[in-house]
């Protein structure tokens, strides 16, 4: 899962659990729609996996995905002292591949920051969504910078 980063066991466990939950939830969302609003998961100080709502009160009626991600990132920075790891999950477009994907941005307070991409193709008329292989990149340390 990690591109060039050595992770401790606890750090790897936190990120693996967040990624598995984020991808499971994203796949459930994609059973009913071609895209979904970004959502947030965190691992609290005790190791519990929790969902966190994005406060939309300062956003317009139908905010863009980028606005929601920016708002979520700001809110997670405020929660950083209370959590061990975070995941922001969104749908994105892979321009080069001309394909949609689930993007999971993972950050851990111990320093790991990863972006995991899961490409997918929706059928034109019914049927099942086809998923590609996950690809992992280094992230930007957006929460604990």
TIMI-881483 format. One record per residue: residue number from 1; x, y, z of N, C-alpha, C in turn. Coordinates in Angstrom, 3 decimals. Example, Ala and Ser with C-alpha at 12.3 -4.5 7.8 and 13.67 -1.06 7.14 Angstrom:
{num=1; n.x=13.190; n.y=-5.690; n.z=7.800; ca.x=12.300; ca.y=-4.500; ca.z=7.800; c.x=13.200; c.y=-3.300; c.z=7.800}
{num=2; n.x=12.850; n.y=-2.250; n.z=7.080; ca.x=13.670; ca.y=-1.060; ca.z=7.140; c.x=12.900; c.y=0.030; c.z=7.870}
This chain:
{num=1; n.x=0.810; n.y=-1.201; n.z=0.000; ca.x=0.000; ca.y=0.000; ca.z=0.000; c.x=0.848; c.y=1.257; c.z=0.000}
{num=2; n.x=2.076; n.y=1.194; n.z=0.455; ca.x=2.842; ca.y=2.410; ca.z=0.656; c.x=3.940; c.y=2.583; c.z=-0.380}
{num=3; n.x=3.965; n.y=3.715; n.z=-1.049; ca.x=5.015; ca.y=3.974; ca.z=-2.029; c.x=6.245; c.y=4.573; c.z=-1.362}
{num=4; n.x=7.200; n.y=3.743; n.z=-0.977; ca.x=8.457; ca.y=4.253; ca.z=-0.462; c.x=8.440; c.y=4.727; c.z=0.971}
{num=5; n.x=7.383; n.y=4.484; n.z=1.719; ca.x=7.348; ca.y=4.906; ca.z=3.114; c.x=7.337; c.y=3.682; c.z=4.009}
{num=6; n.x=8.184; n.y=3.695; n.z=5.036; ca.x=8.166; ca.y=2.623; ca.z=6.021; c.x=7.167; c.y=3.005; c.z=7.104}
{num=7; n.x=6.187; n.y=2.140; n.z=7.305; ca.x=5.152; ca.y=2.417; ca.z=8.295; c.x=5.312; c.y=1.489; c.z=9.479}
{num=8; n.x=5.041; n.y=2.022; n.z=10.668; ca.x=4.979; ca.y=1.177; ca.z=11.842; c.x=3.713; c.y=0.341; c.z=11.803}
{num=9; n.x=3.667; n.y=-0.696; n.z=12.636; ca.x=2.508; ca.y=-1.591; ca.z=12.640; c.x=1.215; c.y=-0.863; c.z=12.963}
{num=10; n.x=1.226; n.y=0.006; n.z=13.974; ca.x=0.009; ca.y=0.731; ca.z=14.369; c.x=-0.432; c.y=1.685; c.z=13.262}
{num=11; n.x=0.530; n.y=2.366; n.z=12.668; ca.x=0.241; ca.y=3.306; ca.z=11.581; c.x=-0.366; c.y=2.561; c.z=10.384}
{num=12; n.x=0.246; n.y=1.454; n.z=10.006; ca.x=-0.255; ca.y=0.649; ca.z=8.887; c.x=-1.652; c.y=0.120; c.z=9.193}
{num=13; n.x=-1.857; n.y=-0.344; n.z=10.409; ca.x=-3.163; ca.y=-0.874; ca.z=10.805; c.x=-4.245; c.y=0.196; c.z=10.706}
{num=14; n.x=-3.940; n.y=1.399; n.z=11.207; ca.x=-4.903; ca.y=2.509; ca.z=11.131; c.x=-5.256; c.y=2.831; c.z=9.684}
{num=15; n.x=-4.238; n.y=2.955; n.z=8.839; ca.x=-4.474; ca.y=3.339; ca.z=7.443; c.x=-5.159; c.y=2.225; c.z=6.655}
{num=16; n.x=-4.779; n.y=0.981; n.z=6.919; ca.x=-5.447; ca.y=-0.143; ca.z=6.242; c.x=-6.931; c.y=-0.188; c.z=6.585}
{num=17; n.x=-7.251; n.y=0.008; n.z=7.872; ca.x=-8.658; ca.y=-0.026; ca.z=8.299; c.x=-9.444; c.y=1.127; c.z=7.680}
{num=18; n.x=-8.854; n.y=2.328; n.z=7.674; ca.x=-9.524; ca.y=3.480; ca.z=7.060; c.x=-9.747; c.y=3.255; c.z=5.571}
{num=19; n.x=-8.727; n.y=2.764; n.z=4.884; ca.x=-8.845; ca.y=2.539; ca.z=3.441; c.x=-9.917; c.y=1.500; c.z=3.135}
{num=20; n.x=-9.918; n.y=0.402; n.z=3.862; ca.x=-10.918; ca.y=-0.646; ca.z=3.619; c.x=-12.331; c.y=-0.105; c.z=3.819}
{num=21; n.x=-12.536; n.y=0.645; n.z=4.891; ca.x=-13.864; ca.y=1.209; ca.z=5.162; c.x=-14.251; c.y=2.234; c.z=4.102}
{num=22; n.x=-13.306; n.y=3.092; n.z=3.714; ca.x=-13.592; ca.y=4.127; ca.z=2.713; c.x=-13.963; c.y=3.502; c.z=1.370}
{num=23; n.x=-13.217; n.y=2.497; n.z=0.938; ca.x=-13.517; ca.y=1.855; ca.z=-0.347; c.x=-14.832; c.y=1.085; c.z=-0.295}
{num=24; n.x=-15.115; n.y=0.450; n.z=0.831; ca.x=-16.394; ca.y=-0.256; ca.z=0.981; c.x=-17.560; c.y=0.723; c.z=0.869}
{num=25; n.x=-17.462; n.y=1.850; n.z=1.565; ca.x=-18.529; ca.y=2.856; ca.z=1.516; c.x=-18.661; c.y=3.456; c.z=0.119}
{num=26; n.x=-17.535; n.y=3.724; n.z=-0.531; ca.x=-17.567; ca.y=4.290; ca.z=-1.887; c.x=-18.253; c.y=3.329; c.z=-2.855}
{num=27; n.x=-17.935; n.y=2.052; n.z=-2.759; ca.x=-18.569; ca.y=1.065; ca.z=-3.643; c.x=-20.072; c.y=0.989; c.z=-3.395}
{num=28; n.x=-20.476; n.y=1.100; n.z=-2.138; ca.x=-21.909; ca.y=1.105; ca.z=-1.829; c.x=-22.589; c.y=2.313; c.z=-2.458}
{num=29; n.x=-21.947; n.y=3.473; n.z=-2.376; ca.x=-22.504; ca.y=4.686; ca.z=-2.983; c.x=-22.621; c.y=4.529; c.z=-4.498}
{num=30; n.x=-21.622; n.y=3.923; n.z=-5.110; ca.x=-21.602; ca.y=3.794; ca.z=-6.567; c.x=-22.579; c.y=2.744; c.z=-7.090}
{num=31; n.x=-23.152; n.y=1.943; n.z=-6.208; ca.x=-24.211; ca.y=1.020; ca.z=-6.626; c.x=-25.465; c.y=1.787; c.z=-7.032}
{num=32; n.x=-25.622; n.y=3.009; n.z=-6.499; ca.x=-26.851; ca.y=3.779; ca.z=-6.688; c.x=-26.668; c.y=5.057; c.z=-7.495}
{num=33; n.x=-25.432; n.y=5.478; n.z=-7.702; ca.x=-25.193; ca.y=6.751; ca.z=-8.390; c.x=-23.853; c.y=6.691; c.z=-9.108}
{num=34; n.x=-23.655; n.y=7.596; n.z=-10.061; ca.x=-22.401; ca.y=7.614; ca.z=-10.810; c.x=-21.298; c.y=8.374; c.z=-10.080}
{num=35; n.x=-21.661; n.y=9.104; n.z=-9.038; ca.x=-20.703; ca.y=9.850; ca.z=-8.227; c.x=-21.323; c.y=10.052; c.z=-6.851}
{num=36; n.x=-20.533; n.y=10.556; n.z=-5.915; ca.x=-21.044; ca.y=10.840; ca.z=-4.578; c.x=-20.307; c.y=12.044; c.z=-4.012}
{num=37; n.x=-20.924; n.y=12.698; n.z=-3.034; ca.x=-20.259; ca.y=13.798; ca.z=-2.343; c.x=-19.114; c.y=13.241; c.z=-1.502}
{num=38; n.x=-18.036; n.y=14.006; n.z=-1.359; ca.x=-16.933; ca.y=13.554; ca.z=-0.517; c.x=-17.422; c.y=13.226; c.z=0.897}
{num=39; n.x=-16.774; n.y=12.233; n.z=1.504; ca.x=-17.090; ca.y=11.905; ca.z=2.892; c.x=-15.800; c.y=11.692; c.z=3.670}
{num=40; n.x=-15.924; n.y=11.760; n.z=5.002; ca.x=-14.764; ca.y=11.737; ca.z=5.890; c.x=-14.887; c.y=10.594; c.z=6.886}
{num=41; n.x=-13.774; n.y=9.906; n.z=7.105; ca.x=-13.646; ca.y=8.918; ca.z=8.170; c.x=-12.413; c.y=9.273; c.z=8.989}
{num=42; n.x=-12.449; n.y=8.972; n.z=10.282; ca.x=-11.296; ca.y=9.215; ca.z=11.148; c.x=-11.082; c.y=8.011; c.z=12.057}
{num=43; n.x=-9.854; n.y=7.869; n.z=12.528; ca.x=-9.536; ca.y=6.934; ca.z=13.599; c.x=-9.269; c.y=7.789; c.z=14.820}
{num=44; n.x=-10.074; n.y=7.604; n.z=15.873; ca.x=-9.906; ca.y=8.452; ca.z=17.052; c.x=-8.704; c.y=7.987; c.z=17.876}
{num=45; n.x=-8.426; n.y=8.685; n.z=18.970; ca.x=-7.246; ca.y=8.415; ca.z=19.788; c.x=-7.238; c.y=6.998; c.z=20.355}
{num=46; n.x=-8.408; n.y=6.392; n.z=20.544; ca.x=-8.501; ca.y=5.025; ca.z=21.075; c.x=-8.438; c.y=3.967; c.z=19.980}
{num=47; n.x=-8.472; n.y=4.396; n.z=18.723; ca.x=-8.410; ca.y=3.452; ca.z=17.617; c.x=-9.748; c.y=3.126; c.z=16.994}
{num=48; n.x=-10.818; n.y=3.781; n.z=17.440; ca.x=-12.149; ca.y=3.535; ca.z=16.873; c.x=-12.294; c.y=4.259; c.z=15.537}
{num=49; n.x=-12.920; n.y=3.605; n.z=14.591; ca.x=-13.184; ca.y=4.179; ca.z=13.271; c.x=-14.526; c.y=4.891; c.z=13.315}
{num=50; n.x=-14.534; n.y=6.172; n.z=12.941; ca.x=-15.740; ca.y=6.995; ca.z=13.026; c.x=-15.965; c.y=7.764; c.z=11.733}
{num=51; n.x=-17.221; n.y=8.009; n.z=11.418; ca.x=-17.568; ca.y=8.910; ca.z=10.330; c.x=-17.629; c.y=10.325; c.z=10.880}
{num=52; n.x=-17.285; n.y=11.301; n.z=10.071; ca.x=-17.340; ca.y=12.704; ca.z=10.489; c.x=-18.087; c.y=13.488; c.z=9.417}
{num=53; n.x=-19.062; n.y=14.267; n.z=9.840; ca.x=-19.812; ca.y=15.088; ca.z=8.890; c.x=-19.006; c.y=16.309; c.z=8.480}
{num=54; n.x=-19.161; n.y=16.714; n.z=7.236; ca.x=-18.559; ca.y=17.951; ca.z=6.743; c.x=-19.556; c.y=19.068; c.z=7.012}
{num=55; n.x=-19.116; n.y=20.097; n.z=7.738; ca.x=-19.983; ca.y=21.236; ca.z=8.039; c.x=-20.169; c.y=22.061; c.z=6.767}
{num=56; n.x=-21.379; n.y=22.041; n.z=6.249; ca.x=-21.694; ca.y=22.739; ca.z=5.000; c.x=-22.354; c.y=24.093; c.z=5.238}
{num=57; n.x=-22.440; n.y=24.525; n.z=6.471; ca.x=-23.208; ca.y=25.731; ca.z=6.789; c.x=-22.660; c.y=26.991; c.z=6.115}
{num=58; n.x=-21.374; n.y=27.036; n.z=5.814; ca.x=-20.787; ca.y=28.216; ca.z=5.179; c.x=-20.664; c.y=28.068; c.z=3.662}
{num=59; n.x=-21.178; n.y=26.963; n.z=3.141; ca.x=-21.088; ca.y=26.706; ca.z=1.703; c.x=-22.414; c.y=27.017; c.z=1.030}
{num=60; n.x=-22.374; n.y=27.116; n.z=-0.265; ca.x=-23.597; ca.y=27.364; ca.z=-1.027; c.x=-24.524; c.y=26.161; c.z=-0.998}
{num=61; n.x=-25.607; n.y=26.301; n.z=-1.708; ca.x=-26.637; ca.y=25.268; ca.z=-1.700; c.x=-26.170; c.y=23.942; c.z=-2.314}
{num=62; n.x=-25.416; n.y=24.014; n.z=-3.392; ca.x=-24.897; ca.y=22.820; ca.z=-4.056; c.x=-23.388; c.y=22.989; c.z=-4.259}
{num=63; n.x=-22.598; n.y=22.803; n.z=-3.193; ca.x=-21.154; ca.y=23.038; ca.z=-3.314; c.x=-20.478; c.y=22.023; c.z=-4.229}
{num=64; n.x=-19.437; n.y=22.480; n.z=-4.883; ca.x=-18.618; ca.y=21.607; ca.z=-5.723; c.x=-17.818; c.y=20.664; c.z=-4.824}
{num=65; n.x=-17.410; n.y=19.561; n.z=-5.391; ca.x=-16.631; ca.y=18.572; ca.z=-4.654; c.x=-15.351; c.y=19.184; c.z=-4.077}
{num=66; n.x=-14.680; n.y=20.023; n.z=-4.863; ca.x=-13.438; ca.y=20.652; ca.z=-4.400; c.x=-13.676; c.y=21.525; c.z=-3.169}
{num=67; n.x=-14.806; n.y=22.238; n.z=-3.133; ca.x=-15.145; ca.y=23.050; ca.z=-1.959; c.x=-15.361; c.y=22.171; c.z=-0.735}
{num=68; n.x=-16.039; n.y=21.053; n.z=-0.928; ca.x=-16.288; ca.y=20.138; ca.z=0.184; c.x=-14.986; c.y=19.544; c.z=0.710}
{num=69; n.x=-14.080; n.y=19.190; n.z=-0.178; ca.x=-12.791; ca.y=18.634; ca.z=0.236; c.x=-11.983; c.y=19.679; c.z=0.994}
{num=70; n.x=-11.964; n.y=20.909; n.z=0.493; ca.x=-11.240; ca.y=21.987; ca.z=1.172; c.x=-11.820; c.y=22.237; c.z=2.560}
{num=71; n.x=-13.137; n.y=22.272; n.z=2.663; ca.x=-13.799; ca.y=22.471; ca.z=3.949; c.x=-13.494; c.y=21.313; c.z=4.892}
{num=72; n.x=-13.560; n.y=20.087; n.z=4.384; ca.x=-13.261; ca.y=18.910; ca.z=5.205; c.x=-11.821; c.y=18.952; c.z=5.711}
{num=73; n.x=-10.888; n.y=19.333; n.z=4.851; ca.x=-9.480; ca.y=19.410; ca.z=5.241; c.x=-9.287; c.y=20.418; c.z=6.367}
{num=74; n.x=-9.903; n.y=21.582; n.z=6.235; ca.x=-9.814; ca.y=22.609; ca.z=7.279; c.x=-10.396; c.y=22.094; c.z=8.591}
{num=75; n.x=-11.539; n.y=21.445; n.z=8.517; ca.x=-12.178; ca.y=20.926; ca.z=9.727; c.x=-11.337; c.y=19.820; c.z=10.368}
{num=76; n.x=-10.739; n.y=18.972; n.z=9.553; ca.x=-9.903; ca.y=17.903; ca.z=10.097; c.x=-8.642; c.y=18.445; c.z=10.756}
{num=77; n.x=-8.100; n.y=19.542; n.z=10.257; ca.x=-6.952; ca.y=20.166; ca.z=10.931; c.x=-7.329; c.y=20.575; c.z=12.352}
{num=78; n.x=-8.564; n.y=21.044; n.z=12.515; ca.x=-9.045; ca.y=21.400; ca.z=13.848; c.x=-9.226; c.y=20.192; c.z=14.752}
{num=79; n.x=-9.546; n.y=19.047; n.z=14.168; ca.x=-9.717; ca.y=17.807; ca.z=14.933; c.x=-8.404; c.y=17.057; c.z=15.153}
{num=80; n.x=-7.341; n.y=17.474; n.z=14.507; ca.x=-6.076; ca.y=16.735; ca.z=14.515; c.x=-5.598; c.y=16.318; c.z=15.907}
{num=81; n.x=-5.709; n.y=17.159; n.z=16.933; ca.x=-5.243; ca.y=16.716; ca.z=18.255; c.x=-6.058; c.y=15.556; c.z=18.838}
{num=82; n.x=-7.250; n.y=15.321; n.z=18.308; ca.x=-8.149; ca.y=14.311; ca.z=18.866; c.x=-8.158; c.y=12.992; c.z=18.098}
{num=83; n.x=-7.514; n.y=12.952; n.z=16.931; ca.x=-7.575; ca.y=11.755; ca.z=16.089; c.x=-6.175; c.y=11.288; c.z=15.702}
{num=84; n.x=-6.088; n.y=10.019; n.z=15.295; ca.x=-4.804; ca.y=9.440; ca.z=14.868; c.x=-4.637; c.y=9.438; c.z=13.360}
{num=85; n.x=-5.761; n.y=9.307; n.z=12.647; ca.x=-5.675; ca.y=9.198; ca.z=11.187; c.x=-6.975; c.y=9.692; c.z=10.564}
{num=86; n.x=-6.884; n.y=10.144; n.z=9.307; ca.x=-8.054; ca.y=10.667; ca.z=8.603; c.x=-8.097; c.y=10.120; c.z=7.176}
{num=87; n.x=-9.312; n.y=10.084; n.z=6.634; ca.x=-9.506; ca.y=9.706; ca.z=5.227; c.x=-10.586; c.y=10.595; c.z=4.635}
{num=88; n.x=-10.274; n.y=11.236; n.z=3.530; ca.x=-11.265; ca.y=11.975; ca.z=2.747; c.x=-11.444; c.y=11.185; c.z=1.454}
{num=89; n.x=-12.683; n.y=10.812; n.z=1.165; ca.x=-12.972; ca.y=9.975; ca.z=-0.001; c.x=-13.865; c.y=10.739; c.z=-0.965}
{num=90; n.x=-13.511; n.y=10.710; n.z=-2.249; ca.x=-14.261; ca.y=11.442; ca.z=-3.263; c.x=-14.189; c.y=10.709; c.z=-4.595}
{num=91; n.x=-15.050; n.y=11.106; n.z=-5.513; ca.x=-14.927; ca.y=10.611; ca.z=-6.885; c.x=-14.145; c.y=11.641; c.z=-7.679}
{num=92; n.x=-13.368; n.y=11.163; n.z=-8.627; ca.x=-12.532; ca.y=12.034; ca.z=-9.432; c.x=-12.494; c.y=11.498; c.z=-10.864}
{num=93; n.x=-11.971; n.y=12.302; n.z=-11.756; ca.x=-11.841; ca.y=11.897; ca.z=-13.165; c.x=-10.365; c.y=11.772; c.z=-13.494}
{num=94; n.x=-9.960; n.y=10.641; n.z=-14.033; ca.x=-8.593; ca.y=10.428; ca.z=-14.492; c.x=-8.540; c.y=10.854; c.z=-15.955}
{num=95; n.x=-8.040; n.y=12.054; n.z=-16.199; ca.x=-8.094; ca.y=12.643; ca.z=-17.541; c.x=-7.329; c.y=11.806; c.z=-18.567}
{num=96; n.x=-6.125; n.y=11.383; n.z=-18.222; ca.x=-5.295; ca.y=10.635; ca.z=-19.166; c.x=-5.964; c.y=9.318; c.z=-19.568}
{num=97; n.x=-6.542; n.y=8.638; n.z=-18.575; ca.x=-7.189; ca.y=7.351; ca.z=-18.837; c.x=-8.628; c.y=7.507; c.z=-19.310}
{num=98; n.x=-9.145; n.y=8.730; n.z=-19.207; ca.x=-10.552; ca.y=9.016; ca.z=-19.530; c.x=-11.464; c.y=8.037; c.z=-18.794}
{num=99; n.x=-11.247; n.y=8.005; n.z=-17.486; ca.x=-11.955; ca.y=7.054; ca.z=-16.633; c.x=-12.223; c.y=7.707; c.z=-15.281}
{num=100; n.x=-13.302; n.y=7.303; n.z=-14.640; ca.x=-13.608; ca.y=7.788; ca.z=-13.298; c.x=-12.862; c.y=6.949; c.z=-12.272}
{num=101; n.x=-12.733; n.y=7.514; n.z=-11.055; ca.x=-12.040; ca.y=6.787; ca.z=-9.993; c.x=-12.528; c.y=7.257; c.z=-8.632}
{num=102; n.x=-12.360; n.y=6.380; n.z=-7.666; ca.x=-12.511; ca.y=6.742; ca.z=-6.264; c.x=-11.124; c.y=7.164; c.z=-5.801}
{num=103; n.x=-11.048; n.y=8.297; n.z=-5.111; ca.x=-9.786; ca.y=8.789; ca.z=-4.561; c.x=-9.923; c.y=8.839; c.z=-3.047}
{num=104; n.x=-8.982; n.y=8.215; n.z=-2.342; ca.x=-8.974; ca.y=8.239; ca.z=-0.881; c.x=-7.688; c.y=8.917; c.z=-0.437}
{num=105; n.x=-7.828; n.y=10.037; n.z=0.273; ca.x=-6.678; ca.y=10.783; ca.z=0.793; c.x=-6.510; c.y=10.429; c.z=2.263}
{num=106; n.x=-5.427; n.y=9.729; n.z=2.565; ca.x=-5.160; ca.y=9.246; ca.z=3.916; c.x=-4.041; c.y=10.050; c.z=4.553}
{num=107; n.x=-4.232; n.y=10.439; n.z=5.799; ca.x=-3.190; ca.y=11.115; ca.z=6.570; c.x=-3.122; c.y=10.487; c.z=7.948}
{num=108; n.x=-1.906; n.y=10.340; n.z=8.482; ca.x=-1.706; ca.y=9.800; ca.z=9.828; c.x=-0.849; c.y=10.772; c.z=10.619}
{num=109; n.x=-1.154; n.y=10.899; n.z=11.897; ca.x=-0.418; ca.y=11.866; ca.z=12.722; c.x=1.058; c.y=11.512; c.z=12.866}
{num=110; n.x=1.422; n.y=10.254; n.z=12.615; ca.x=2.826; ca.y=9.843; ca.z=12.699; c.x=3.603; c.y=10.180; c.z=11.431}
{num=111; n.x=2.934; n.y=10.790; n.z=10.444; ca.x=3.650; ca.y=11.289; ca.z=9.277; c.x=3.282; c.y=10.707; c.z=7.931}
{num=112; n.x=2.635; n.y=9.563; n.z=7.903; ca.x=2.280; ca.y=8.968; ca.z=6.606; c.x=1.165; c.y=9.765; c.z=5.944}
{num=113; n.x=1.288; n.y=9.952; n.z=4.644; ca.x=0.258; ca.y=10.618; ca.z=3.853; c.x=0.217; c.y=9.935; c.z=2.493}
{num=114; n.x=-0.941; n.y=9.350; n.z=2.168; ca.x=-1.087; ca.y=8.575; ca.z=0.945; c.x=-2.344; c.y=8.979; c.z=0.198}
{num=115; n.x=-2.311; n.y=8.802; n.z=-1.108; ca.x=-3.498; ca.y=8.941; ca.z=-1.946; c.x=-3.665; c.y=7.609; c.z=-2.670}
{num=116; n.x=-4.836; n.y=7.008; n.z=-2.513; ca.x=-5.125; ca.y=5.729; ca.z=-3.156; c.x=-6.211; c.y=5.964; c.z=-4.201}
{num=117; n.x=-5.955; n.y=5.495; n.z=-5.406; ca.x=-6.880; ca.y=5.655; ca.z=-6.530; c.x=-7.430; c.y=4.280; c.z=-6.913}
{num=118; n.x=-8.754; n.y=4.189; n.z=-7.022; ca.x=-9.425; ca.y=2.970; ca.z=-7.482; c.x=-10.250; c.y=3.325; c.z=-8.718}
{num=119; n.x=-9.726; n.y=3.037; n.z=-9.924; ca.x=-10.479; ca.y=3.347; ca.z=-11.146; c.x=-11.738; c.y=2.483; c.z=-11.247}
{num=120; n.x=-12.760; n.y=3.047; n.z=-11.889; ca.x=-13.973; ca.y=2.265; ca.z=-12.122; c.x=-14.635; c.y=2.697; c.z=-13.419}
{num=121; n.x=-15.414; n.y=1.787; n.z=-13.978; ca.x=-16.191; ca.y=2.053; ca.z=-15.181; c.x=-17.620; c.y=1.625; c.z=-14.918}
{num=122; n.x=-18.533; n.y=2.563; n.z=-15.113; ca.x=-19.954; ca.y=2.252; ca.z=-14.930; c.x=-20.511; c.y=1.741; c.z=-16.247}
{num=123; n.x=-21.374; n.y=0.750; n.z=-16.183; ca.x=-21.983; ca.y=0.259; ca.z=-17.418; c.x=-22.951; c.y=1.289; c.z=-17.985}
{num=124; n.x=-23.125; n.y=1.292; n.z=-19.275; ca.x=-24.046; ca.y=2.254; ca.z=-19.895; c.x=-25.491; c.y=1.937; c.z=-19.565}
{num=125; n.x=-25.858; n.y=0.685; n.z=-19.598; ca.x=-27.256; ca.y=0.303; ca.z=-19.379; c.x=-27.313; c.y=-0.849; c.z=-18.385}
{num=126; n.x=-27.461; n.y=-0.499; n.z=-17.116; ca.x=-27.555; ca.y=-1.538; ca.z=-16.097; c.x=-26.249; c.y=-2.294; c.z=-15.934}
{num=127; n.x=-26.297; n.y=-3.361; n.z=-15.200; ca.x=-25.096; ca.y=-4.161; ca.z=-14.989; c.x=-24.292; c.y=-3.676; c.z=-13.800}
{num=128; n.x=-23.133; n.y=-4.261; n.z=-13.660; ca.x=-22.282; ca.y=-3.975; ca.z=-12.508; c.x=-21.162; c.y=-3.008; c.z=-12.871}
{num=129; n.x=-20.746; n.y=-2.253; n.z=-11.888; ca.x=-19.597; ca.y=-1.370; ca.z=-12.050; c.x=-18.333; c.y=-2.220; c.z=-12.049}
{num=130; n.x=-17.436; n.y=-1.958; n.z=-12.993; ca.x=-16.154; ca.y=-2.664; ca.z=-13.058; c.x=-15.087; c.y=-1.816; c.z=-12.380}
{num=131; n.x=-14.313; n.y=-2.441; n.z=-11.497; ca.x=-13.253; ca.y=-1.744; ca.z=-10.773; c.x=-11.894; c.y=-2.218; c.z=-11.259}
{num=132; n.x=-10.962; n.y=-1.282; n.z=-11.362; ca.x=-9.588; ca.y=-1.611; ca.z=-11.711; c.x=-8.788; c.y=-1.922; c.z=-10.457}
{num=133; n.x=-7.481; n.y=-1.903; n.z=-10.593; ca.x=-6.577; ca.y=-2.139; ca.z=-9.468; c.x=-6.279; c.y=-0.818; c.z=-8.767}
{num=134; n.x=-6.124; n.y=-0.868; n.z=-7.448; ca.x=-5.768; ca.y=0.346; ca.z=-6.716; c.x=-4.316; c.y=0.712; c.z=-7.009}
{num=135; n.x=-4.076; n.y=2.010; n.z=-7.030; ca.x=-2.738; ca.y=2.559; ca.z=-7.200; c.x=-2.528; c.y=3.539; c.z=-6.052}
{num=136; n.x=-1.349; n.y=3.476; n.z=-5.421; ca.x=-1.065; ca.y=4.310; ca.z=-4.257; c.x=0.055; c.y=5.291; c.z=-4.573}
{num=137; n.x=-0.147; n.y=6.541; n.z=-4.142; ca.x=0.835; ca.y=7.608; ca.z=-4.318; c.x=1.100; c.y=8.266; c.z=-2.970}
{num=138; n.x=2.202; n.y=8.975; n.z=-2.884; ca.x=2.450; ca.y=9.792; ca.z=-1.695; c.x=1.461; c.y=10.939; c.z=-1.661}
{num=139; n.x=0.994; n.y=11.247; n.z=-0.454; ca.x=0.064; ca.y=12.352; ca.z=-0.275; c.x=0.787; c.y=13.641; c.z=0.061}
{num=140; n.x=0.007; n.y=14.655; n.z=0.420; ca.x=0.544; ca.y=15.997; ca.z=0.666; c.x=0.634; c.y=16.395; c.z=2.128}
{num=141; n.x=0.387; n.y=15.494; n.z=3.055; ca.x=0.395; ca.y=15.830; ca.z=4.486; c.x=-0.519; c.y=17.025; c.z=4.748}
{num=142; n.x=-1.754; n.y=16.927; n.z=4.294; ca.x=-2.696; ca.y=18.041; ca.z=4.394; c.x=-3.193; c.y=18.307; c.z=5.810}
{num=143; n.x=-3.281; n.y=17.290; n.z=6.652; ca.x=-3.862; ca.y=17.470; ca.z=7.980; c.x=-2.791; c.y=17.810; c.z=9.008}
{num=144; n.x=-1.759; n.y=17.009; n.z=9.096; ca.x=-0.654; ca.y=17.265; ca.z=10.017; c.x=0.529; c.y=17.753; c.z=9.192}
{num=145; n.x=0.591; n.y=19.058; n.z=8.935; ca.x=1.679; ca.y=19.563; ca.z=8.091; c.x=2.700; c.y=20.324; c.z=8.893}
